[in-house]
Amino acid sequence: MSLKGVELQIAIPKTFDAGKIAEHHQHNVLQNQMNANEALKKELERKQLTVNDTEPTEKINKDGNNNSGNNQETSDEEKKKKESKEATHPFKGHLFDYSG
């Protein structure tokens, strides 16, 4: 493909314009990446300085005293009741076969 003088008069200035546009675009991309990086750093710093979760507090009894030993005993009793409910079967062991 050969270019004539008239075509070169149009093509050469357009290549300079295209180069400037490409350079401007590349500069914008780099600037956007730097801005995103700074925003990420700020977000990480903010997350590091804030409290994520609080420790669960113990429940207070109706009388206002907090007896952790008493709570432990009641929770053990509740667990035993729950296990006994789970252990009973609706129909196994209720009927006896006396024929035999």
A tleap script that builds the chain and sets N, CA, C and O, in Angstrom:
source leaprc.protein.ff14SB
mol = sequence {
  NMET SER LEU LYS GLY VAL GLU LEU GLN ILE
  ALA ILE PRO LYS THR PHE ASP ALA GLY LYS
  ILE ALA GLU HIE HIE GLN HIE ASN VAL LEU
  GLN ASN GLN MET ASN ALA ASN GLU ALA LEU
  LYS LYS GLU LEU GLU ARG LYS GLN LEU THR
  VAL ASN ASP THR GLU PRO THR GLU LYS ILE
  ASN LYS ASP GLY ASN ASN ASN SER GLY ASN
  ASN GLN GLU THR SER ASP GLU GLU LYS LYS
  LYS LYS GLU SER LYS GLU ALA THR HIE PRO
  PHE LYS GLY HIE LEU PHE ASP TYR SER CGLY
}
set mol.1.N position { 0.844 -1.153 0.000 }
set mol.1.CA position { 0.000 0.000 0.000 }
set mol.1.C position { 0.901 1.232 0.000 }
set mol.1.O position { 1.641 1.486 0.951 }
set mol.2.N position { 0.823 1.951 -1.042 }
set mol.2.CA position { 1.656 3.145 -1.155 }
set mol.2.C position { 0.789 4.379 -0.945 }
set mol.2.O position { -0.355 4.434 -1.395 }
set mol.3.N position { 1.341 5.354 -0.264 }
set mol.3.CA position { 0.612 6.583 -0.001 }
set mol.3.C position { 1.163 7.694 -0.888 }
set mol.3.O position { 2.366 7.786 -1.128 }
set mol.4.N position { 0.281 8.505 -1.349 }
set mol.4.CA position { 0.681 9.628 -2.188 }
set mol.4.C position { 0.901 10.851 -1.289 }
set mol.4.O position { 0.554 10.833 -0.108 }
set mol.5.N position { 1.467 11.884 -1.847 }
set mol.5.CA position { 1.781 13.092 -1.098 }
set mol.5.C position { 0.567 13.717 -0.450 }
set mol.5.O position { 0.642 14.192 0.683 }
set mol.6.N position { -0.557 13.723 -1.158 }
set mol.6.CA position { -1.772 14.333 -0.623 }
set mol.6.C position { -2.286 13.516 0.561 }
set mol.6.O position { -2.755 14.083 1.547 }
set mol.7.N position { -2.201 12.212 0.472 }
set mol.7.CA position { -2.652 11.365 1.563 }
set mol.7.C position { -1.750 11.525 2.780 }
set mol.7.O position { -2.227 11.476 3.913 }
set mol.8.N position { -0.462 11.712 2.561 }
set mol.8.CA position { 0.459 11.894 3.676 }
set mol.8.C position { 0.199 13.212 4.406 }
set mol.8.O position { 0.408 13.311 5.615 }
set mol.9.N position { -0.258 14.221 3.663 }
set mol.9.CA position { -0.545 15.500 4.293 }
set mol.9.C position { -1.681 15.369 5.314 }
set mol.9.O position { -1.727 16.118 6.290 }
set mol.10.N position { -2.580 14.433 5.094 }
set mol.10.CA position { -3.700 14.219 6.007 }
set mol.10.C position { -3.335 13.192 7.081 }
set mol.10.O position { -3.722 13.353 8.239 }
set mol.11.N position { -2.602 12.147 6.718 }
set mol.11.CA position { -2.319 11.035 7.612 }
set mol.11.C position { -1.345 11.410 8.724 }
set mol.11.O position { -1.545 11.006 9.870 }
set mol.12.N position { -0.307 12.163 8.421 }
set mol.12.CA position { 0.716 12.462 9.424 }
set mol.12.C position { 0.165 13.304 10.568 }
set mol.12.O position { 0.421 12.946 11.718 }
set mol.13.N position { -0.569 14.395 10.351 }
set mol.13.CA position { -1.110 15.126 11.507 }
set mol.13.C position { -2.089 14.293 12.336 }
set mol.13.O position { -2.180 14.470 13.551 }
set mol.14.N position { -2.811 13.398 11.693 }
set mol.14.CA position { -3.767 12.580 12.443 }
set mol.14.C position { -3.038 11.579 13.334 }
set mol.14.O position { -3.553 11.239 14.400 }
set mol.15.N position { -1.874 11.101 12.947 }
set mol.15.CA position { -1.120 10.183 13.799 }
set mol.15.C position { -0.640 10.899 15.055 }
set mol.15.O position { -0.621 10.316 16.139 }
set mol.16.N position { -0.249 12.174 14.905 }
set mol.16.CA position { 0.145 12.942 16.088 }
set mol.16.C position { -1.043 13.121 17.033 }
set mol.16.O position { -0.904 12.987 18.249 }
set mol.17.N position { -2.204 13.421 16.468 }
set mol.17.CA position { -3.402 13.578 17.297 }
set mol.17.C position { -3.765 12.261 17.983 }
set mol.17.O position { -4.133 12.248 19.157 }
set mol.18.N position { -3.660 11.169 17.254 }
set mol.18.CA position { -3.974 9.856 17.830 }
set mol.18.C position { -2.986 9.525 18.945 }
set mol.18.O position { -3.374 8.962 19.969 }
set mol.19.N position { -1.735 9.865 18.757 }
set mol.19.CA position { -0.727 9.631 19.803 }
set mol.19.C position { -1.020 10.433 21.053 }
set mol.19.O position { -0.888 9.926 22.167 }
set mol.20.N position { -1.423 11.699 20.872 }
set mol.20.CA position { -1.758 12.534 22.030 }
set mol.20.C position { -2.968 11.982 22.770 }
set mol.20.O position { -3.008 11.966 24.000 }
set mol.21.N position { -3.950 11.532 22.003 }
set mol.21.CA position { -5.159 10.966 22.625 }
set mol.21.C position { -4.813 9.691 23.395 }
set mol.21.O position { -5.311 9.486 24.502 }
set mol.22.N position { -3.968 8.837 22.822 }
set mol.22.CA position { -3.575 7.598 23.492 }
set mol.22.C position { -2.792 7.902 24.770 }
set mol.22.O position { -3.003 7.246 25.790 }
set mol.23.N position { -1.899 8.879 24.728 }
set mol.23.CA position { -1.122 9.254 25.909 }
set mol.23.C position { -2.039 9.811 27.001 }
set mol.23.O position { -1.884 9.487 28.179 }
set mol.24.N position { -2.985 10.643 26.600 }
set mol.24.CA position { -3.942 11.215 27.554 }
set mol.24.C position { -4.776 10.110 28.200 }
set mol.24.O position { -5.020 10.133 29.406 }
set mol.25.N position { -5.209 9.148 27.396 }
set mol.25.CA position { -5.995 8.024 27.908 }
set mol.25.C position { -5.173 7.206 28.902 }
set mol.25.O position { -5.675 6.832 29.962 }
set mol.26.N position { -3.914 6.928 28.566 }
set mol.26.CA position { -3.047 6.151 29.447 }
set mol.26.C position { -2.819 6.896 30.767 }
set mol.26.O position { -2.804 6.278 31.832 }
set mol.27.N position { -2.644 8.205 30.702 }
set mol.27.CA position { -2.458 9.008 31.910 }
set mol.27.C position { -3.709 8.938 32.801 }
set mol.27.O position { -3.596 8.843 34.023 }
set mol.28.N position { -4.885 8.985 32.191 }
set mol.28.CA position { -6.135 8.890 32.951 }
set mol.28.C position { -6.272 7.530 33.637 }
set mol.28.O position { -6.736 7.445 34.774 }
set mol.29.N position { -5.863 6.468 32.936 }
set mol.29.CA position { -5.947 5.126 33.510 }
set mol.29.C position { -5.025 5.027 34.722 }
set mol.29.O position { -5.424 4.491 35.755 }
set mol.30.N position { -3.814 5.531 34.611 }
set mol.30.CA position { -2.882 5.495 35.738 }
set mol.30.C position { -3.399 6.321 36.907 }
set mol.30.O position { -3.278 5.912 38.062 }
set mol.31.N position { -3.973 7.476 36.612 }
set mol.31.CA position { -4.524 8.332 37.667 }
set mol.31.C position { -5.685 7.630 38.375 }
set mol.31.O position { -5.802 7.709 39.598 }
set mol.32.N position { -6.533 6.951 37.624 }
set mol.32.CA position { -7.654 6.207 38.221 }
set mol.32.C position { -7.153 5.078 39.114 }
set mol.32.O position { -7.720 4.831 40.179 }
set mol.33.N position { -6.095 4.391 38.688 }
set mol.33.CA position { -5.539 3.305 39.492 }
set mol.33.C position { -4.953 3.842 40.795 }
set mol.33.O position { -5.112 3.229 41.850 }
set mol.34.N position { -4.282 4.978 40.720 }
set mol.34.CA position { -3.709 5.569 41.927 }
set mol.34.C position { -4.813 6.010 42.890 }
set mol.34.O position { -4.686 5.838 44.103 }
set mol.35.N position { -5.889 6.575 42.354 }
set mol.35.CA position { -7.015 6.988 43.203 }
set mol.35.C position { -7.672 5.788 43.871 }
set mol.35.O position { -8.032 5.840 45.047 }
set mol.36.N position { -7.825 4.710 43.114 }
set mol.36.CA position { -8.425 3.494 43.669 }
set mol.36.C position { -7.528 2.904 44.754 }
set mol.36.O position { -8.022 2.404 45.764 }
set mol.37.N position { -6.225 2.958 44.551 }
set mol.37.CA position { -5.280 2.448 45.534 }
set mol.37.C position { -5.353 3.263 46.828 }
set mol.37.O position { -5.342 2.693 47.919 }
set mol.38.N position { -5.425 4.566 46.717 }
set mol.38.CA position { -5.539 5.428 47.890 }
set mol.38.C position { -6.857 5.171 48.636 }
set mol.38.O position { -6.882 5.136 49.866 }
set mol.39.N position { -7.931 4.995 47.895 }
set mol.39.CA position { -9.224 4.716 48.522 }
set mol.39.C position { -9.181 3.379 49.262 }
set mol.39.O position { -9.747 3.253 50.348 }
set mol.40.N position { -8.518 2.392 48.687 }
set mol.40.CA position { -8.393 1.089 49.328 }
set mol.40.C position { -7.582 1.198 50.613 }
set mol.40.O position { -7.929 0.586 51.622 }
set mol.41.N position { -6.504 1.974 50.578 }
set mol.41.CA position { -5.693 2.160 51.786 }
set mol.41.C position { -6.499 2.831 52.887 }
set mol.41.O position { -6.421 2.425 54.046 }
set mol.42.N position { -7.266 3.845 52.541 }
set mol.42.CA position { -8.091 4.528 53.528 }
set mol.42.C position { -9.142 3.589 54.110 }
set mol.42.O position { -9.398 3.613 55.313 }
set mol.43.N position { -9.744 2.771 53.270 }
set mol.43.CA position { -10.766 1.822 53.726 }
set mol.43.C position { -10.150 0.788 54.676 }
set mol.43.O position { -10.743 0.462 55.704 }
set mol.44.N position { -8.966 0.276 54.335 }
set mol.44.CA position { -8.306 -0.693 55.206 }
set mol.44.C position { -7.943 -0.060 56.551 }
set mol.44.O position { -8.105 -0.689 57.596 }
set mol.45.N position { -7.460 1.162 56.528 }
set mol.45.CA position { -7.116 1.849 57.770 }
set mol.45.C position { -8.364 2.085 58.623 }
set mol.45.O position { -8.320 1.939 59.844 }
set mol.46.N position { -9.468 2.449 57.984 }
set mol.46.CA position { -10.709 2.663 58.712 }
set mol.46.C position { -11.186 1.364 59.346 }
set mol.46.O position { -11.643 1.362 60.488 }
set mol.47.N position { -11.083 0.261 58.612 }
set mol.47.CA position { -11.522 -1.027 59.145 }
set mol.47.C position { -10.642 -1.479 60.303 }
set mol.47.O position { -11.127 -2.110 61.242 }
set mol.48.N position { -9.342 -1.158 60.241 }
set mol.48.CA position { -8.449 -1.558 61.318 }
set mol.48.C position { -8.721 -0.776 62.597 }
set mol.48.O position { -8.481 -1.285 63.691 }
set mol.49.N position { -9.210 0.431 62.479 }
set mol.49.CA position { -9.414 1.272 63.648 }
set mol.49.C position { -10.800 1.117 64.275 }
set mol.49.O position { -11.018 1.582 65.393 }
set mol.50.N position { -11.732 0.479 63.585 }
set mol.50.CA position { -13.073 0.319 64.134 }
set mol.50.C position { -13.215 -1.030 64.818 }
set mol.50.O position { -12.489 -1.975 64.512 }
set mol.51.N position { -14.157 -1.108 65.746 }
set mol.51.CA position { -14.441 -2.350 66.451 }
set mol.51.C position { -15.422 -3.147 65.608 }
set mol.51.O position { -16.482 -2.646 65.233 }
set mol.52.N position { -15.066 -4.384 65.314 }
set mol.52.CA position { -15.912 -5.216 64.464 }
set mol.52.C position { -17.044 -5.879 65.232 }
set mol.52.O position { -18.181 -5.910 64.761 }
set mol.53.N position { -16.742 -6.411 66.412 }
set mol.53.CA position { -17.742 -7.180 67.135 }
set mol.53.C position { -17.514 -6.996 68.622 }
set mol.53.O position { -16.389 -6.739 69.051 }
set mol.54.N position { -18.550 -7.121 69.398 }
set mol.54.CA position { -18.430 -7.000 70.844 }
set mol.54.C position { -18.559 -8.371 71.476 }
set mol.54.O position { -19.127 -9.293 70.891 }
set mol.55.N position { -18.032 -8.488 72.664 }
set mol.55.CA position { -18.120 -9.741 73.392 }
set mol.55.C position { -19.551 -9.928 73.893 }
set mol.55.O position { -20.177 -8.960 74.326 }
set mol.56.N position { -20.078 -11.141 73.846 }
set mol.56.CA position { -21.433 -11.353 74.366 }
set mol.56.C position { -21.441 -11.210 75.887 }
set mol.56.O position { -20.510 -11.650 76.563 }
set mol.57.N position { -22.468 -10.611 76.406 }
set mol.57.CA position { -22.580 -10.432 77.851 }
set mol.57.C position { -23.443 -11.536 78.440 }
set mol.57.O position { -24.282 -12.128 77.760 }
set mol.58.N position { -23.219 -11.797 79.710 }
set mol.58.CA position { -23.993 -12.842 80.377 }
set mol.58.C position { -25.362 -12.308 80.752 }
set mol.58.O position { -25.525 -11.120 81.029 }
set mol.59.N position { -26.333 -13.188 80.759 }
set mol.59.CA position { -27.692 -12.791 81.126 }
set mol.59.C position { -27.779 -12.567 82.629 }
set mol.59.O position { -27.120 -13.255 83.409 }
set mol.60.N position { -28.588 -11.612 83.023 }
set mol.60.CA position { -28.788 -11.300 84.427 }
set mol.60.C position { -30.097 -11.938 84.879 }
set mol.60.O position { -31.113 -11.866 84.188 }
set mol.61.N position { -30.049 -12.559 86.047 }
set mol.61.CA position { -31.245 -13.206 86.595 }
set mol.61.C position { -32.295 -12.175 86.956 }
set mol.61.O position { -32.012 -10.978 86.986 }
set mol.62.N position { -33.505 -12.634 87.230 }
set mol.62.CA position { -34.605 -11.733 87.572 }
set mol.62.C position { -34.324 -10.953 88.857 }
set mol.62.O position { -34.696 -9.784 88.969 }
set mol.63.N position { -33.667 -11.597 89.828 }
set mol.63.CA position { -33.401 -10.905 91.090 }
set mol.63.C position { -32.230 -9.940 90.988 }
set mol.63.O position { -31.940 -9.239 91.958 }
set mol.64.N position { -31.550 -9.879 89.858 }
set mol.64.CA position { -30.472 -8.922 89.661 }
set mol.64.C position { -29.096 -9.499 89.946 }
set mol.64.O position { -28.089 -8.869 89.624 }
set mol.65.N position { -29.034 -10.674 90.538 }
set mol.65.CA position { -27.738 -11.302 90.805 }
set mol.65.C position { -27.324 -12.120 89.607 }
set mol.65.O position { -28.150 -12.732 88.930 }
set mol.66.N position { -26.058 -12.120 89.364 }
set mol.66.CA position { -25.534 -12.892 88.237 }
set mol.66.C position { -24.775 -14.077 88.801 }
set mol.66.O position { -23.595 -13.961 89.134 }
set mol.67.N position { -25.437 -15.209 88.911 }
set mol.67.CA position { -24.817 -16.415 89.437 }
set mol.67.C position { -24.473 -17.323 88.265 }
set mol.67.O position { -25.331 -18.027 87.732 }
set mol.68.N position { -23.231 -17.295 87.882 }
set mol.68.CA position { -22.846 -18.105 86.728 }
set mol.68.C position { -22.921 -19.586 87.060 }
set mol.68.O position { -23.219 -20.395 86.181 }
set mol.69.N position { -22.652 -19.967 88.331 }
set mol.69.CA position { -22.766 -21.367 88.719 }
set mol.69.C position { -24.190 -21.849 88.640 }
set mol.69.O position { -24.448 -22.962 88.182 }
set mol.70.N position { -25.119 -21.024 89.081 }
set mol.70.CA position { -26.536 -21.366 89.048 }
set mol.70.C position { -27.010 -21.482 87.602 }
set mol.70.O position { -27.779 -22.383 87.267 }
set mol.71.N position { -26.555 -20.575 86.753 }
set mol.71.CA position { -26.916 -20.630 85.330 }
set mol.71.C position { -26.387 -21.898 84.687 }
set mol.71.O position { -27.027 -22.484 83.814 }
set mol.72.N position { -25.196 -22.317 85.135 }
set mol.72.CA position { -24.600 -23.531 84.573 }
set mol.72.C position { -25.438 -24.745 84.945 }
set mol.72.O position { -25.653 -25.635 84.122 }
set mol.73.N position { -25.915 -24.779 86.199 }
set mol.73.CA position { -26.726 -25.912 86.633 }
set mol.73.C position { -28.033 -25.974 85.857 }
set mol.73.O position { -28.449 -27.052 85.434 }
set mol.74.N position { -28.681 -24.839 85.664 }
set mol.74.CA position { -29.943 -24.852 84.934 }
set mol.74.C position { -29.722 -25.224 83.472 }
set mol.74.O position { -30.554 -25.903 82.870 }
set mol.75.N position { -28.620 -24.787 82.910 }
set mol.75.CA position { -28.374 -25.144 81.512 }
set mol.75.C position { -28.084 -26.633 81.389 }
set mol.75.O position { -28.456 -27.252 80.392 }
set mol.76.N position { -27.417 -27.227 82.400 }
set mol.76.CA position { -27.172 -28.671 82.377 }
set mol.76.C position { -28.489 -29.437 82.468 }
set mol.76.O position { -28.685 -30.436 81.776 }
set mol.77.N position { -29.392 -28.956 83.331 }
set mol.77.CA position { -30.692 -29.613 83.458 }
set mol.77.C position { -31.482 -29.514 82.156 }
set mol.77.O position { -32.128 -30.473 81.734 }
set mol.78.N position { -31.420 -28.349 81.532 }
set mol.78.CA position { -32.124 -28.175 80.259 }
set mol.78.C position { -31.553 -29.104 79.194 }
set mol.78.O position { -32.298 -29.659 78.387 }
set mol.79.N position { -30.238 -29.272 79.190 }
set mol.79.CA position { -29.611 -30.174 78.215 }
set mol.79.C position { -30.063 -31.613 78.444 }
set mol.79.O position { -30.353 -32.337 77.491 }
set mol.80.N position { -30.124 -32.029 79.727 }
set mol.80.CA position { -30.551 -33.391 80.032 }
set mol.80.C position { -31.991 -33.626 79.601 }
set mol.80.O position { -32.308 -34.676 79.042 }
set mol.81.N position { -32.873 -32.647 79.861 }
set mol.81.CA position { -34.266 -32.773 79.445 }
set mol.81.C position { -34.374 -32.858 77.929 }
set mol.81.O position { -35.145 -33.652 77.390 }
set mol.82.N position { -33.602 -32.043 77.265 }
set mol.82.CA position { -33.640 -32.034 75.811 }
set mol.82.C position { -33.141 -33.359 75.248 }
set mol.82.O position { -33.715 -33.891 74.299 }
set mol.83.N position { -32.054 -33.900 75.843 }
set mol.83.CA position { -31.529 -35.183 75.385 }
set mol.83.C position { -32.528 -36.297 75.631 }
set mol.83.O position { -32.666 -37.193 74.798 }
set mol.84.N position { -33.235 -36.259 76.766 }
set mol.84.CA position { -34.200 -37.314 77.051 }
set mol.84.C position { -35.381 -37.229 76.084 }
set mol.84.O position { -35.933 -38.255 75.688 }
set mol.85.N position { -35.772 -36.007 75.703 }
set mol.85.CA position { -36.837 -35.868 74.714 }
set mol.85.C position { -36.389 -36.408 73.361 }
set mol.85.O position { -37.161 -37.060 72.659 }
set mol.86.N position { -35.160 -36.139 73.008 }
set mol.86.CA position { -34.659 -36.615 71.727 }
set mol.86.C position { -34.489 -38.124 71.732 }
set mol.86.O position { -34.603 -38.762 70.686 }
set mol.87.N position { -34.213 -38.713 72.909 }
set mol.87.CA position { -33.947 -40.142 72.990 }
set mol.87.C position { -35.220 -40.972 72.899 }
set mol.87.O position { -35.161 -42.119 72.457 }
set mol.88.N position { -36.354 -40.442 73.296 }
set mol.88.CA position { -37.593 -41.222 73.253 }
set mol.88.C position { -38.083 -41.339 71.820 }
set mol.88.O position { -38.086 -40.373 71.057 }
set mol.89.N position { -38.496 -42.545 71.480 }
set mol.89.CA position { -39.001 -42.824 70.143 }
set mol.89.C position { -40.521 -42.873 70.227 }
set mol.89.O position { -41.057 -43.329 71.237 }
set mol.90.N position { -41.240 -42.413 69.188 }
set mol.90.CA position { -42.697 -42.324 69.295 }
set mol.90.C position { -43.410 -43.661 69.459 }
set mol.90.O position { -44.454 -43.703 70.109 }
set mol.91.N position { -42.893 -44.762 68.897 }
set mol.91.CA position { -43.625 -46.015 69.034 }
set mol.91.C position { -42.737 -47.195 69.415 }
set mol.91.O position { -43.286 -48.232 69.789 }
set mol.92.N position { -41.464 -47.122 69.351 }
set mol.92.CA position { -40.605 -48.244 69.739 }
set mol.92.C position { -40.580 -48.373 71.250 }
set mol.92.O position { -40.407 -47.386 71.964 }
set mol.93.N position { -40.754 -49.602 71.735 }
set mol.93.CA position { -40.674 -49.870 73.159 }
set mol.93.C position { -41.954 -49.656 73.928 }
set mol.93.O position { -41.958 -49.822 75.148 }
set mol.94.N position { -43.047 -49.293 73.269 }
set mol.94.CA position { -44.306 -49.057 73.974 }
set mol.94.C position { -45.221 -50.277 73.978 }
set mol.94.O position { -46.064 -50.411 74.865 }
set mol.95.N position { -45.073 -51.143 73.026 }
set mol.95.CA position { -45.918 -52.327 72.946 }
set mol.95.C position { -45.082 -53.566 73.197 }
set mol.95.O position { -43.978 -53.704 72.671 }
set mol.96.N position { -45.624 -54.471 74.009 }
set mol.96.CA position { -44.932 -55.718 74.297 }
set mol.96.C position { -45.692 -56.866 73.665 }
set mol.96.O position { -46.920 -56.900 73.734 }
set mol.97.N position { -45.005 -57.789 73.063 }
set mol.97.CA position { -45.612 -58.943 72.441 }
set mol.97.C position { -45.491 -60.112 73.420 }
set mol.97.O position { -44.405 -60.663 73.598 }
set mol.98.N position { -46.625 -60.497 74.065 }
set mol.98.CA position { -46.636 -61.562 75.053 }
set mol.98.C position { -46.883 -62.927 74.440 }
set mol.98.O position { -46.731 -63.947 75.112 }
set mol.99.N position { -47.260 -62.958 73.171 }
set mol.99.CA position { -47.504 -64.257 72.548 }
set mol.99.C position { -46.152 -64.918 72.255 }
set mol.99.O position { -45.188 -64.235 71.910 }
set mol.100.N position { -46.087 -66.175 72.386 }
set mol.100.CA position { -44.803 -66.715 72.056 }
set mol.100.C position { -44.630 -68.065 72.438 }
set mol.100.O position { -43.566 -68.641 72.207 }
savepdb mol mol.pdb
quit
